[in-house]
Each structure stands twice: as C-alpha cells, then as structure tokens.
Amino acid sequence: MVLRPVHVFVTGIAGFLGSHLADALLSAGHTVTGNDNLASGERAHVPASAIFHHVDCAALNELSEALKDVDVVVHTAAVPYQGLSVFSPAWTIQHNVGASAHVFSAAVQAGVRRVVFCSSMARYGAQLAPFSEELLPAPVDPYGIAKVASEALLRQLAAVHGFEWSIVVPHNIVGPRQRFDDPHRNVASIMANLMLQGRQPIIYGDGEQRRAFSPIDDCIESLLALVTGDDHGFVVNIGPDENEISVNALAALLADIIGFDLDPIYMPARPCEVHHATCSAQRARERLGYAPRKPLRASLEELVDYIRQSGPRAFRYTAPLEINSDLAPQTWREQIF
C-alpha cells in the first residue's frame, strides 16, 4: 500500500528546494503548508495555493499550531553555509541544530506521522569518494557536524515518540530559483552571476575539486517518493554518481553557455574544503526509483536563463563572519564580490 498523505508541511517553502517541492506536491494533488522566515527565500516562490506561515523554525508554539492536521513534514529549511561555518560556528549550530530541534519537537506535539529531513554531503567529510550511506558520518566542519547532530536528534525522537523518519542527502542541486547573490554558497550560481555582470569568477585553490551536480527536477522525484511511499527509516543519497566535474571545468562550461571570455581569478584554498565529494546513488535507484534524467549543461542553461530574466544582482553579505581571521577567504573579509 502506498502512503498518500493528505497534508504535507514544507519548512523553508520560499527557498530553492522547498518551493520546487511544494509545486510538485500540489501538482500531485496534496495539500501543502509551509513556513519560511524569508531571510534567504523569496515570497514570490511560494505557490499561491499553498498555505504560508511567515514564521521562523525557532518559533515553537507558532510552528506547533501550524502543524495541526499535518501528515508529513519535510524539513528543507537550513542555513547551508558549509565553508562559512568554519568561521561562523555559533550561528551555524543555532540555525541548523536549533531550528531542527524546534521543527522535530513541534512535529511530535502535533502528532505528525512522518518527518523527512534534508541533510548534506557534509556529513561524510573527507572520506574516500564516492560516498555511500554505509559510511559512518565523519564531518570536517561545523555545518557537517550540525547536520549529523540533527540526524541523531531525529532518530532519537522518532524512537521514543513513534513517528516515521527518513534522511535524504541531496548533493549540489542546481536550477531556477537558486539564490545567486549570496557570496558564500552555490558555486555555479555565484560564477554565473559574476560572468553575467562581465566579471571573472573566483576559484579557491587549484580548481580541481571534483563535484557532481544534480538537477532540481531529479531531486524532487526522489523526495516525492520519500513523502508518499511506504519505504522509510533510512538514509539515502540523491544526486548523480557519474559525470562528475571539476570546478575549473564547471567555470568553463558556464562561460561557454554565457558566451564569456574566461580568465578565472585564483585565490588560496578555503580551510576544510573537501577536494573530492561525490556520492553513490545506488540506494536511491533501488528504493526510490531514482534515475538522472537531465544533463548538467541543460540544468546550467536553465540556471543562467533564470539569472538573466531576474537580472544579475550585486552580492549581499547578510551572513555573519564571527571569526574574522586571516584564514577566512579574502573575498569574505573584504567583501570583494
């Protein structure tokens, strides 16, 4: 029997992943409610037919009230600043572990049946790639530590209070609605925004860091399976485990799409950055029917079109830099983007 939730709550519904998931859930005939503090999400991205609460995840009482009659919570909200977390650990823990604790507690209070938590590849640290779910978490930065702590909290609360859980690990999602004016995250969006302004992209280290990028549509299909299917109680990577690409090659591909004369600016490597971070998708194939469908170039073309239509923007330094040491990238210390 397939679980068909009547009502799904999406945290971070105004964000990149949350808004796309809300669209897909509504198209599949589900009722969708969500919350967002709009610190980085955009109200315009929230579907008109979704019930929206302009509430922070830390507002426990308001969140508990909003979760009444909800079947499944998908917790996408986060401050996903892996690199910055090395220099803003307090802020990172507060807005990831703290926020997750409030969401999970509110879900228990409201009698939610299932919680799906969006974790991060940061959970695997610098282990030998491709990362499989059987690997023990070994994070090397505060962001990864925050995600692993949130995972442990979810499992503990589920065991005690009897709700279903799943942990999804998306990696390097790209596509329309991705924030492109944030200097601390989303490497493809940062590069595209700079190039569309006629500015050279900045690459940290030698640029041979290797990643695999995942089209947003491919991730949404797997998330829908986690929300509506019978299978639960496991960790699963979502994203392609083939066609990995270096940061240098990513810059070249974006330049080709945009028609930009590329001459990247190289700066010292960032502390704790994992050089090779890709995942195995075998479990997602077997349990969620995952299959990569869209080539990376097509996804990047959609991203570039979105930035062009929105208009390239000046970068906004809204995240704090708690530890302003010489180890922090010059681009952040001097706000040179």
VOPAGU-2260 file (C-alpha; in pm, 1 decimal, decimal comma):
REM VOPAGU-2260
SITE   aa  ch    i         X         Y         Z
SITE  MET   A    0       0,0       0,0       0,0
SITE  VAL   A    1     131,3     345,6     -89,6
SITE  LEU   A    2     110,1     620,4     170,6
SITE  ARG   A    3     -82,4     915,8      25,0
SITE  PRO   A    4     -54,0    1199,3     276,1
SITE  VAL   A    5    -338,4    1442,6     270,2
SITE  HIS   A    6    -132,7    1725,9     412,8
SITE  VAL   A    7     241,9    1794,8     377,8
SITE  PHE   A    8     429,9    2070,4     560,5
SITE  VAL   A    9     746,9    2206,8     397,4
SITE  THR   A   10     987,9    2410,2     608,1
SITE  GLY   A   11    1178,7    2666,0     402,3
SITE  ILE   A   12     895,8    2670,3     147,8
SITE  ALA   A   13    1012,7    3001,9      -3,0
SITE  GLY   A   14    1358,0    2861,7     -73,5
SITE  PHE   A   15    1503,6    2685,9    -374,9
SITE  LEU   A   16    1436,0    2324,0    -280,9
SITE  GLY   A   17    1127,9    2390,5     -68,1
SITE  SER   A   18     938,5    2586,5    -331,5
SITE  HIS   A   19    1003,8    2330,2    -606,2
SITE  LEU   A   20     891,2    2050,7    -375,0
SITE  ALA   A   21     574,7    2242,7    -287,1
SITE  ASP   A   22     494,0    2284,8    -656,6
SITE  ALA   A   23     535,6    1912,3    -718,4
SITE  LEU   A   24     327,0    1811,7    -416,7
SITE  LEU   A   25      43,1    2040,4    -520,9
SITE  SER   A   26      56,4    1907,2    -877,0
SITE  ALA   A   27      21,8    1556,2    -733,7
SITE  GLY   A   28    -296,6    1657,6    -551,4
SITE  HIS   A   29    -167,3    1704,0    -197,7
SITE  THR   A   30    -244,5    1985,9      43,7
SITE  VAL   A   31      69,0    2186,3     116,0
SITE  THR   A   32     150,0    2414,9     406,1
SITE  GLY   A   33     489,2    2564,7     480,5
SITE  ASN   A   34     686,6    2820,1     671,0
SITE  ASP   A   35     978,5    3048,5     594,8
SITE  ASN   A   36    1138,6    3344,9     769,8
SITE  LEU   A   37    1225,8    3491,5     426,0
SITE  ALA   A   38    1586,9    3553,2     532,0
SITE  SER   A   39    1704,0    3399,9     205,7
SITE  GLY   A   40    1386,4    3265,9      44,3
SITE  GLU   A   41    1153,6    3477,0    -166,9
SITE  ARG   A   42     780,5    3510,2    -101,1
SITE  ALA   A   43     714,6    3503,9    -475,8
SITE  HIS   A   44     844,4    3147,2    -491,7
SITE  VAL   A   45     570,2    3015,5    -260,5
SITE  PRO   A   46     289,3    2859,8    -467,2
SITE  ALA   A   47     -32,7    3059,8    -449,4
SITE  SER   A   48    -235,0    2754,0    -343,0
SITE  ALA   A   49      -2,3    2664,7     -55,1
SITE  ILE   A   50     -81,7    2777,8     298,6
SITE  PHE   A   51     207,0    3003,0     400,9
SITE  HIS   A   52     325,4    3093,5     750,3
SITE  HIS   A   53     582,3    3372,2     776,5
SITE  VAL   A   54     730,5    3207,8    1084,8
SITE  ASP   A   55    1084,7    3112,7    1183,1
SITE  CYS   A   56    1155,9    2748,8    1262,5
SITE  ALA   A   57    1256,9    2856,5    1612,4
SITE  ALA   A   58     903,1    2980,3    1689,4
SITE  LEU   A   59     796,1    2655,6    1856,8
SITE  ASN   A   60     442,1    2749,4    1960,4
SITE  GLU   A   61     350,7    2900,3    1623,7
SITE  LEU   A   62     504,2    2604,6    1442,6
SITE  SER   A   63     317,7    2351,8    1658,0
SITE  GLU   A   64      -8,3    2527,6    1578,7
SITE  ALA   A   65      69,2    2534,8    1205,3
SITE  LEU   A   66     142,3    2159,7    1207,2
SITE  LYS   A   67    -202,0    2056,0    1328,6
SITE  ASP   A   68    -362,4    1803,7    1090,0
SITE  VAL   A   69     -30,9    1762,4     900,0
SITE  ASP   A   70      68,0    1410,1     797,0
SITE  VAL   A   71     426,9    1459,0     679,6
SITE  VAL   A   72     688,7    1727,3     747,8
SITE  VAL   A   73     973,0    1779,0     500,6
SITE  HIS   A   74    1241,3    1982,9     674,1
SITE  THR   A   75    1432,5    2165,5     399,5
SITE  ALA   A   76    1498,6    2488,0     592,8
SITE  ALA   A   77    1862,8    2548,6     688,0
SITE  VAL   A   78    2147,0    2794,8     669,1
SITE  PRO   A   79    2351,8    2588,4     420,0
SITE  TYR   A   80    2687,4    2759,2     461,1
SITE  GLN   A   81    2941,1    2478,8     473,4
SITE  GLY   A   82    3252,5    2685,9     402,3
SITE  LEU   A   83    3143,1    2981,5     612,0
SITE  SER   A   84    3059,4    2755,8     907,5
SITE  VAL   A   85    3432,6    2727,3     986,7
SITE  PHE   A   86    3424,6    3099,7    1066,2
SITE  SER   A   87    3065,4    3126,9    1197,1
SITE  PRO   A   88    3016,6    2812,9    1408,0
SITE  ALA   A   89    2776,4    2958,9    1665,8
SITE  TRP   A   90    2541,0    3094,4    1400,8
SITE  THR   A   91    2562,8    2767,2    1206,9
SITE  ILE   A   92    2473,5    2548,0    1504,1
SITE  GLN   A   93    2195,5    2778,8    1621,2
SITE  HIS   A   94    2020,9    2794,1    1284,9
SITE  ASN   A   95    2066,6    2428,9    1192,7
SITE  VAL   A   96    2062,2    2213,3    1505,9
SITE  GLY   A   97    1847,1    2460,9    1698,6
SITE  ALA   A   98    1599,4    2503,2    1414,8
SITE  SER   A   99    1579,6    2127,2    1357,8
SITE  ALA   A  100    1512,7    2064,9    1727,7
SITE  HIS   A  101    1219,4    2307,0    1715,6
SITE  VAL   A  102    1077,6    2151,1    1399,1
SITE  PHE   A  103    1104,0    1795,0    1532,7
SITE  SER   A  104     956,9    1892,9    1868,9
SITE  ALA   A  105     665,9    2072,5    1701,6
SITE  ALA   A  106     606,1    1765,4    1484,3
SITE  VAL   A  107     582,5    1544,7    1793,6
SITE  GLN   A  108     345,6    1788,6    1964,8
SITE  ALA   A  109     120,2    1794,3    1658,6
SITE  GLY   A  110     117,8    1416,4    1610,4
SITE  VAL   A  111     283,8    1422,6    1269,0
SITE  ARG   A  112     315,1    1076,0    1113,6
SITE  ARG   A  113     646,5    1117,0     928,5
SITE  VAL   A  114     941,9    1357,7     915,4
SITE  VAL   A  115    1175,2    1372,1     614,6
SITE  PHE   A  116    1497,2    1558,5     695,0
SITE  CYS   A  117    1720,3    1709,7     427,2
SITE  SER   A  118    2080,2    1654,6     536,2
SITE  SER   A  119    2400,3    1727,3     342,0
SITE  MET   A  120    2700,4    1558,7     183,5
SITE  ALA   A  121    2896,3    1744,5     450,2
SITE  ARG   A  122    2803,5    1451,3     677,5
SITE  TYR   A  123    3065,9    1235,2     500,1
SITE  GLY   A  124    3360,9    1471,7     537,8
SITE  ALA   A  125    3680,7    1383,7     351,5
SITE  GLN   A  126    3631,1    1007,9     321,5
SITE  LEU   A  127    3704,1     818,3       1,2
SITE  ALA   A  128    3452,5     913,7    -268,6
SITE  PRO   A  129    3201,2     818,7    -391,7
SITE  PHE   A  130    3032,3     830,0     -51,3
SITE  SER   A  131    2785,8     551,1      26,6
SITE  GLU   A  132    2527,7     559,9     302,8
SITE  GLU   A  133    2704,2     276,8     485,9
SITE  LEU   A  134    2991,1     511,2     572,7
SITE  LEU   A  135    2989,1     642,2     926,8
SITE  PRO   A  136    2948,1    1021,2     931,3
SITE  ALA   A  137    3282,4    1199,7     965,7
SITE  PRO   A  138    3217,5    1573,1     917,7
SITE  VAL   A  139    3516,1    1808,5     898,0
SITE  ASP   A  140    3336,2    2140,7     950,5
SITE  PRO   A  141    3067,2    2285,0    1181,8
SITE  TYR   A  142    2799,4    2264,7     912,2
SITE  GLY   A  143    2852,3    1891,5     868,6
SITE  ILE   A  144    2858,3    1849,6    1246,1
SITE  ALA   A  145    2526,6    2037,1    1268,2
SITE  LYS   A  146    2366,0    1812,1    1008,2
SITE  VAL   A  147    2486,3    1493,2    1175,7
SITE  ALA   A  148    2364,6    1618,9    1514,7
SITE  SER   A  149    2023,4    1694,0    1364,0
SITE  GLU   A  150    2010,2    1345,0    1212,0
SITE  ALA   A  151    2086,5    1187,0    1550,0
SITE  LEU   A  152    1821,4    1400,0    1717,9
SITE  LEU   A  153    1561,7    1297,2    1461,3
SITE  ARG   A  154    1631,7     927,5    1507,8
SITE  GLN   A  155    1623,5     954,7    1886,4
SITE  LEU   A  156    1292,5    1140,8    1894,6
SITE  ALA   A  157    1137,9     904,0    1640,2
SITE  ALA   A  158    1241,2     602,6    1850,4
SITE  VAL   A  159    1089,8     749,3    2165,4
SITE  HIS   A  160     775,5     909,3    2023,4
SITE  GLY   A  161     694,3     662,3    1748,3
SITE  PHE   A  162     687,7     863,0    1426,9
SITE  GLU   A  163     838,9     760,6    1092,7
SITE  TRP   A  164    1156,5     922,3     961,4
SITE  SER   A  165    1382,5     936,8     659,1
SITE  ILE   A  166    1703,6    1129,3     591,0
SITE  VAL   A  167    1775,1    1247,3     238,7
SITE  VAL   A  168    2120,3    1366,0     131,9
SITE  PRO   A  169    2093,7    1584,2    -180,8
SITE  HIS   A  170    2415,3    1698,7    -340,7
SITE  ASN   A  171    2492,9    2017,0    -530,4
SITE  ILE   A  172    2143,1    2089,2    -660,8
SITE  VAL   A  173    2120,1    2341,9    -944,2
SITE  GLY   A  174    1834,1    2504,5   -1131,3
SITE  PRO   A  175    1596,8    2802,2   -1143,7
SITE  ARG   A  176    1518,2    2987,7    -817,5
SITE  GLN   A  177    1858,4    2908,3    -672,2
SITE  ARG   A  178    1989,9    3210,5    -487,2
SITE  PHE   A  179    2266,4    3370,1    -690,6
SITE  ASP   A  180    2350,4    3685,1    -493,7
SITE  ASP   A  181    2493,7    3506,8    -190,5
SITE  PRO   A  182    2876,3    3517,8    -185,2
SITE  HIS   A  183    2911,0    3220,0      48,6
SITE  ARG   A  184    2728,7    2935,3    -129,0
SITE  ASN   A  185    2609,7    2790,1    -461,8
SITE  VAL   A  186    2927,8    2790,8    -669,6
SITE  ALA   A  187    2752,3    2760,9   -1007,7
SITE  SER   A  188    2516,5    3048,3    -927,1
SITE  ILE   A  189    2799,2    3269,1    -799,0
SITE  MET   A  190    3002,8    3211,0   -1113,6
SITE  ALA   A  191    2707,8    3270,1   -1345,7
SITE  ASN   A  192    2608,3    3590,8   -1165,7
SITE  LEU   A  193    2964,0    3724,2   -1190,6
SITE  MET   A  194    3001,9    3634,7   -1557,6
SITE  LEU   A  195    2667,3    3792,5   -1646,2
SITE  GLN   A  196    2798,4    4111,4   -1485,0
SITE  GLY   A  197    3109,1    4089,2   -1704,9
SITE  ARG   A  198    3327,2    3989,2   -1409,4
SITE  GLN   A  199    3568,2    3698,6   -1380,8
SITE  PRO   A  200    3477,2    3414,4   -1143,8
SITE  ILE   A  201    3693,4    3348,2    -840,5
SITE  ILE   A  202    3820,6    2994,9    -782,3
SITE  TYR   A  203    3962,8    2882,1    -447,6
SITE  GLY   A  204    4265,8    2654,8    -458,1
SITE  ASP   A  205    4366,4    2483,3    -781,7
SITE  GLY   A  206    4009,1    2441,9    -906,0
SITE  GLU   A  207    4044,9    2066,4    -935,4
SITE  GLN   A  208    3795,3    1999,9    -657,7
SITE  ARG   A  209    3550,1    1746,7    -800,9
SITE  ARG   A  210    3174,2    1750,3    -760,6
SITE  ALA   A  211    2862,5    1605,3    -924,9
SITE  PHE   A  212    2571,1    1843,9    -976,2
SITE  SER   A  213    2208,9    1741,9    -951,0
SITE  PRO   A  214    1920,0    1898,3   -1148,2
SITE  ILE   A  215    1641,9    2011,4    -916,3
SITE  ASP   A  216    1380,7    1804,2   -1102,6
SITE  ASP   A  217    1569,4    1479,1   -1040,1
SITE  CYS   A  218    1585,4    1551,5    -666,7
SITE  ILE   A  219    1215,2    1633,6    -645,3
SITE  GLU   A  220    1112,5    1296,8    -790,0
SITE  SER   A  221    1301,7    1114,2    -517,5
SITE  LEU   A  222    1170,8    1342,0    -243,9
SITE  LEU   A  223     814,5    1274,3    -357,0
SITE  ALA   A  224     881,2     903,0    -318,6
SITE  LEU   A  225    1003,9     958,7      37,4
SITE  VAL   A  226     695,9    1164,1     119,5
SITE  THR   A  227     428,7     945,0     -39,5
SITE  GLY   A  228     579,5     595,0     -35,7
SITE  ASP   A  229     574,9     316,4     220,9
SITE  ASP   A  230     954,6     298,9     248,4
SITE  HIS   A  231    1107,8     494,3     536,5
SITE  GLY   A  232    1359,6     474,5     819,9
SITE  PHE   A  233    1681,6     505,2     619,5
SITE  VAL   A  234    1943,4     748,3     487,6
SITE  VAL   A  235    1959,2     796,4     110,6
SITE  ASN   A  236    2182,6     998,9    -120,4
SITE  ILE   A  237    2011,5    1182,1    -405,0
SITE  GLY   A  238    2219,8    1300,4    -696,1
SITE  PRO   A  239    2416,6    1166,0    -991,4
SITE  ASP   A  240    2709,1     931,2    -929,4
SITE  GLU   A  241    2850,7     979,3   -1277,7
SITE  ASN   A  242    2970,1    1270,3   -1490,0
SITE  GLU   A  243    3149,9    1442,0   -1205,0
SITE  ILE   A  244    3318,2    1769,1   -1294,2
SITE  SER   A  245    3598,1    1988,0   -1157,8
SITE  VAL   A  246    3536,7    2346,5   -1050,8
SITE  ASN   A  247    3763,4    2457,0   -1336,1
SITE  ALA   A  248    3555,2    2262,1   -1588,4
SITE  LEU   A  249    3234,4    2397,4   -1435,2
SITE  ALA   A  250    3358,8    2753,3   -1489,5
SITE  ALA   A  251    3449,2    2670,0   -1849,4
SITE  LEU   A  252    3107,7    2516,6   -1914,8
SITE  LEU   A  253    2926,2    2819,8   -1772,8
SITE  ALA   A  254    3146,5    3052,6   -1976,9
SITE  ASP   A  255    3059,0    2858,7   -2291,7
SITE  ILE   A  256    2685,9    2879,6   -2215,3
SITE  ILE   A  257    2703,0    3252,7   -2142,6
SITE  GLY   A  258    2950,0    3336,8   -2421,0
SITE  PHE   A  259    3203,8    3476,2   -2175,9
SITE  ASP   A  260    3580,5    3515,9   -2224,1
SITE  LEU   A  261    3700,1    3318,4   -1923,9
SITE  ASP   A  262    4012,9    3406,1   -1726,6
SITE  PRO   A  263    3941,9    3296,7   -1366,3
SITE  ILE   A  264    4094,7    3464,4   -1062,7
SITE  TYR   A  265    4258,5    3207,8    -832,8
SITE  MET   A  266    4276,6    3256,1    -456,5
SITE  PRO   A  267    4409,5    3039,0    -171,5
SITE  ALA   A  268    4213,9    2725,3     -86,6
SITE  ARG   A  269    3947,1    2753,4     179,4
SITE  PRO   A  270    4009,1    2572,2     510,1
SITE  CYS   A  271    3839,4    2233,3     546,3
SITE  GLU   A  272    3714,3    2218,8     186,6
SITE  VAL   A  273    3686,5    1856,4      75,8
SITE  HIS   A  274    3866,9    1801,5    -253,2
SITE  HIS   A  275    3664,3    1512,0    -391,3
SITE  ALA   A  276    3298,9    1493,4    -282,3
SITE  THR   A  277    3065,8    1272,1    -482,6
SITE  CYS   A  278    2808,9    1014,9    -372,5
SITE  SER   A  279    2681,9     673,2    -473,2
SITE  ALA   A  280    2318,0     678,9    -585,5
SITE  GLN   A  281    2268,0     301,6    -577,8
SITE  ARG   A  282    2033,5     303,4    -278,8
SITE  ALA   A  283    1819,8     577,0    -435,6
SITE  ARG   A  284    1793,1     370,9    -754,7
SITE  GLU   A  285    1687,3      59,3    -565,4
SITE  ARG   A  286    1447,5     212,8    -314,3
SITE  LEU   A  287    1319,7     532,7    -476,3
SITE  GLY   A  288    1341,7     458,1    -847,0
SITE  TYR   A  289    1596,0     737,8    -887,5
SITE  ALA   A  290    1734,9     793,5   -1235,4
SITE  PRO   A  291    1931,0    1100,7   -1353,7
SITE  ARG   A  292    1739,2    1244,2   -1647,2
SITE  LYS   A  293    1869,9    1591,5   -1727,7
SITE  PRO   A  294    2228,8    1660,5   -1843,5
SITE  LEU   A  295    2430,1    1910,0   -1643,2
SITE  ARG   A  296    2455,5    2152,1   -1934,0
SITE  ALA   A  297    2076,5    2171,2   -1966,8
SITE  SER   A  298    2042,5    2243,4   -1593,6
SITE  LEU   A  299    2307,4    2515,3   -1608,4
SITE  GLU   A  300    2135,2    2668,4   -1912,0
SITE  GLU   A  301    1813,5    2688,8   -1709,6
SITE  LEU   A  302    2003,6    2847,9   -1421,7
SITE  VAL   A  303    2166,0    3106,2   -1649,6
SITE  ASP   A  304    1829,7    3186,4   -1810,1
SITE  TYR   A  305    1677,5    3237,7   -1465,8
SITE  ILE   A  306    1953,8    3477,6   -1360,9
SITE  ARG   A  307    1924,6    3665,7   -1690,6
SITE  GLN   A  308    1547,8    3701,5   -1651,5
SITE  SER   A  309    1577,8    3806,2   -1286,9
SITE  GLY   A  310    1866,0    4038,9   -1367,7
SITE  PRO   A  311    2219,6    3985,5   -1233,7
SITE  ARG   A  312    2249,4    4126,0    -882,0
SITE  ALA   A  313    2508,5    4270,2    -652,0
SITE  PHE   A  314    2611,5    4021,2    -386,7
SITE  ARG   A  315    2458,7    4057,4     -40,3
SITE  TYR   A  316    2675,9    3983,2     261,5
SITE  THR   A  317    2396,4    3902,3     506,0
SITE  ALA   A  318    2557,2    3608,3     688,6
SITE  PRO   A  319    2782,5    3689,7     985,4
SITE  LEU   A  320    3157,4    3637,7     990,5
SITE  GLU   A  321    3212,8    3556,4    1357,5
SITE  ILE   A  322    3582,8    3472,5    1332,8
SITE  ASN   A  323    3736,6    3734,5    1106,0
SITE  SER   A  324    4085,1    3587,6    1087,1
SITE  ASP   A  325    4341,3    3575,9     808,3
SITE  LEU   A  326    4231,1    3216,8     743,6
SITE  ALA   A  327    3896,7    3341,3     614,0
SITE  PRO   A  328    3885,0    3395,4     236,3
SITE  GLN   A  329    3973,9    3748,1     132,1
SITE  THR   A  330    3652,4    3760,7     -69,2
SITE  TRP   A  331    3456,1    3735,8     255,8
SITE  ARG   A  332    3679,2    3951,3     478,4
SITE  GLU   A  333    3689,4    4237,7     231,7
SITE  GLN   A  334    3355,0    4169,2      60,4
SITE  ILE   A  335    3518,2    4194,3    -280,2
SITE  PHE   A  336    3243,9    4016,0    -473,3
